Amino acid sequence: MYFACNEHIELAIDMTVDEQEQAPIIEKVEQTNESLSTGCSFCEKAALYTVEP
């Protein structure tokens, strides 16, 4: 599973498709205290999406 900001959502989708050879499940991160500490898997920005196989 990847966490992605707006800038890296396409990269997360591409990597998941390459690894799993199927479309990923993309969900928006809920605005809770937990989401505030979740960072993008590719940079230091806050994650806005989860990308799951």
N, C-alpha and C positions, 0 to 999 in steps of 0.2 A: 504494500500500500504506500502511496505517495501522498504528501501534503503539498499543495501548490498555491502560489499567489497568481494573480491575473497574468503576470508576465510569463510564468512557467507552466501554465495549465496545458498548453499544446505539447510541450516536451514530456510532461508526465503521461499524457494520453498516448503519445507515440511510443514511449518506453514500455508502457504496459501492453500495448498491442504487439510490439516486437517480442516481448517476453512470453505472453500468454496466447498470442495468436487469436484473440477474440476481443470484442469491444468491452471496455471497462465500465464500471459503475461509477458515476461522478455525482458527488453530493456536496452541497454547499455546507460549510462549517457553520454551526449554530453560534450565535453571539452569547456565549456564556463565559464564566471565569476560566473554564478549561480551555476555551478556544484562544484566549488572550496569550497563553504561553505556547501555543502550537505554531511552530515556524515552518516556512516553506522548506521542502526537502532539497532545494537547489540554491537558495540564497537566504539572507537574513530577514526577509520581510515576513509579515504575518500570513499564515495560510488562510485562503478563502475557500478552498475546495479539498476534498479527499478523492483520490482516484484509486479504486480497488479493482482487482482482477475479477 
